[in-house]
């Protein structure tokens, strides 16, 4: 292995480990916002981490990242096949993965760990709307389908170089749609099944869960998530180079600017004293918005996009609060769904081709940087991709939960309490 390849593998392995911390940090975020009694929050995120490693190792990694069948889904029998070739005398974890050959030269094992960490944290984001309403058996069944098909289809379409949306020209640097937008769409599908069962029990509205902010847990959660994003975005360059450092800057600048943006809105618009909950939501919104284009833009653009995070989150929170047929206390929809989709759309406005090329992606300059008709075309591709992915993930998630409901006699717990 040449020295550059060794450095790249070490960099991406460390980035993957940081992303792995984010899955359980999502559980800490839920505890920090809703109270220490939500022990189930921690159980489900630890469970999701283990399920991701096993299911992705058995088949999910291939269905997302092997050469695809007709651009739709990866070949589960490709290369080492099931179990990462674990039953053969050539395990395959030291071989360079097909899509990385000649680029960053990541081995199968490195690439597997990194992408599996992304799959795990995406389900953790979906899981913030499970609360204690969804049975553990239903979560287990959903995770099997999720890590085999639901998460894997958008990944195969957009992040796999043989995927149909990739070939169409769609870009999503670190998961504005594959992670955040798709998590929101999956969450909506699950919420719809939860609402069907709650309505059948006679509820006029979905039982809401109040905030019981614990500053200590919330601070720890945002610290781990913010540090974890160091692996999430800069690691997505898939190489240790100058562009990875630029992505560090764009990621941290957007997060900090969005935090200040939301706090200032609270002070000057709502006349509120700054609170830790808004501080945390501001940081998260900035991180979410910058994720799909962190490797395509300048640090100056990151500040502009971060400044948009405060107004966007506030507007989204007020919009989704009007809908009483679901409970979303940790903000999956105003944060991840809205922020991820917004970030995807901003690619066509703010991308700079030199930054994108340094990240290994071919993109035209955005509209604000003289992209003209090519930028408009790119906007059309991004919007089309968002519509397709959101629709497919929503339908698959709802159908999966509806089937599990039939098999388990409902996916929700019989008790009306959502505390522990």
C-alpha positions, 0 to 999 in steps of 0.5 A, spaced: 500 500 500 502 506 498 503 511 503 498 516 501 493 510 501 495 508 508 494 515 510 487 516 507 485 509 510 487 511 517 483 518 516 477 515 514 477 510 519 478 515 524 472 519 521 468 513 521 469 512 528 467 519 530 461 518 526 459 512 530 459 516 536 453 520 533 448 514 533 449 514 541 449 521 542 442 522 538 440 518 544 443 523 549 440 528 545 433 525 546 434 524 554 437 531 554 431 534 551 426 530 554 428 528 561 433 523 564 427 518 565 427 516 557 432 510 558 429 507 552 432 513 548 439 510 550 437 503 549 434 503 542 441 507 539 445 502 542 441 497 539 441 501 532 449 501 532 449 493 533 444 492 528 447 496 523 454 493 523 451 486 523 445 487 517 450 492 513 456 486 514 451 481 512 448 484 505 446 491 506 453 494 504 453 491 498 446 493 496 448 500 497 455 500 494 456 494 490 456 495 482 448 496 481 443 492 477 440 497 472 442 503 477 437 501 482 440 497 487 447 494 489 449 487 487 448 483 494 453 477 491 458 482 488 465 481 490 466 477 497 458 477 497 454 476 503 458 477 510 463 481 507 466 474 504 467 472 512 467 464 510 472 464 505 479 464 505 480 471 502 476 475 507 477 481 502 477 487 507 484 488 505 482 489 498 481 496 495 473 497 494 471 497 486 469 504 486 475 507 490 480 504 486 485 509 483 481 515 487 482 514 494 484 507 495 480 505 501 480 498 502 473 494 503 474 494 510 475 502 511 469 503 506 465 499 510 466 502 517 465 509 514 458 508 510 455 503 516 456 509 521 452 513 516 447 508 516 447 507 523 446 514 525 441 515 519 436 510 523 438 513 530 435 520 527 429 516 524 428 513 531 427 520 535 420 519 533 419 512 536 420 515 543 417 509 547 411 509 543 414 503 538 415 496 540 422 494 540 420 488 536 417 493 531 424 497 531 428 490 530 424 488 524 424 495 521 432 496 522 432 489 518 428 492 512 432 499 513 439 497 513 437 492 507 433 496 502 430 503 505 437 507 507 440 503 501 436 505 495 438 513 496 445 511 497 445 506 491 442 512 487 446 518 489 453 515 492 454 509 488 458 511 482 453 506 478 447 509 481 442 512 476 441 519 480 449 519 480 449 518 473 444 523 472 448 528 475 445 529 482 450 531 488 450 530 495 456 531 499 455 528 506 448 526 506 443 532 506 438 527 502 441 520 503 441 522 511 437 527 513 432 528 508 431 521 507 431 520 515 425 525 515 421 522 510 422 515 513 420 518 520 414 521 516 412 514 514 413 511 521 409 517 524 403 516 519 402 508 522 403 511 529 397 515 528 393 510 525 394 506 531 393 512 536 387 514 532 384 507 532 384 507 540 380 514 540 385 519 540 383 526 536 390 528 536 397 524 537 399 524 545 405 530 545 411 529 549 413 535 553 420 538 554 424 536 560 430 539 558 437 537 562 442 541 561 448 537 562 445 531 558 444 536 552 450 539 553 454 533 552 450 530 546 451 537 542 458 536 544 459 529 541 455 530 535 459 537 533 465 533 534 462 527 531 460 531 525 468 532 524 468 525 521 461 526 518 463 532 513 471 532 513 471 524 512 466 524 506 472 527 502 475 520 503 482 522 503 486 526 507 488 532 503 487 540 503 480 540 501 478 536 508 481 542 512 476 546 508 470 542 509 472 542 517 472 550 516 465 550 512 462 545 517 464 549 523 463 556 521 456 554 519 454 551 525 457 556 529 453 562 525 447 558 525 447 558 533 448 565 533 442 566 528 437 562 532 439 566 539 439 573 536 432 571 533 430 569 540 432 575 543 430 580 538 424 577 535 421 573 541 424 577 546 426 571 549 433 570 554 437 565 550 436 558 552 440 552 551 435 548 547 435 554 542 443 554 542 443 546 541 438 547 535 441 552 532 448 548 532 444 542 529 441 546 524 447 549 521 451 542 521 445 539 517 444 545 512 452 545 510 452 537 510 450 536 503 455 542 500 460 542 505 465 540 500 463 544 494 463 551 497 467 556 501 468 558 508 464 565 506 458 561 503 458 557 510 457 563 514 451 565 509 448 558 509 449 558 517 446 565 518 439 562 514 439 556 519 436 560 525 430 563 521 429 556 517 429 552 523 424 557 527 419 557 521 419 550 520 418 549 528 412 553 528 409 550 521 410 543 524 407 545 531 401 546 527 400 538 525 397 535 531 397 528 528 404 526 530 409 528 536 416 530 534 419 533 540 426 532 538 425 536 531 426 531 526 422 534 521 423 542 522 431 540 523 433 534 519 427 534 513 427 541 512 434 543 513 437 537 509 432 539 503 434 546 503 441 544 503 441 540 497 437 546 494 443 551 495 448 546 491 445 550 485 446 557 488 452 556 492 457 551 489 464 553 486 467 548 481 474 548 484 472 546 491 467 540 488 473 538 484 477 538 490 472 533 493 472 529 487 465 531 484 464 534 478 459 540 479 458 547 475 458 553 479 452 555 482 447 561 480 451 566 485 457 564 482 456 565 474 453 558 473 447 560 469 443 555 465 448 549 467 446 551 475 439 552 473 439 545 470 443 542 476 437 545 480 432 541 476 436 535 478 437 536 485 429 538 486 427 531 482 432 527 486 429 530 492 422 528 490 423 521 488 427 519 494 422 523 499 417 519 496 420 512 495 423 512 502 416 515 505 412 509 502 417 504 504 417 506 511 410 506 512 409 500 508 414 496 512 411 499 519 404 497 516 406 490 515 410 489 522 403 492 525 399 486 522 405 481 524 406 484 531 398 486 533 400 493 532 407 497 532 405 501 538 405 500 546 399 499 549 400 504 554 398 511 553 404 513 557 411 515 553 415 516 559 420 511 563 
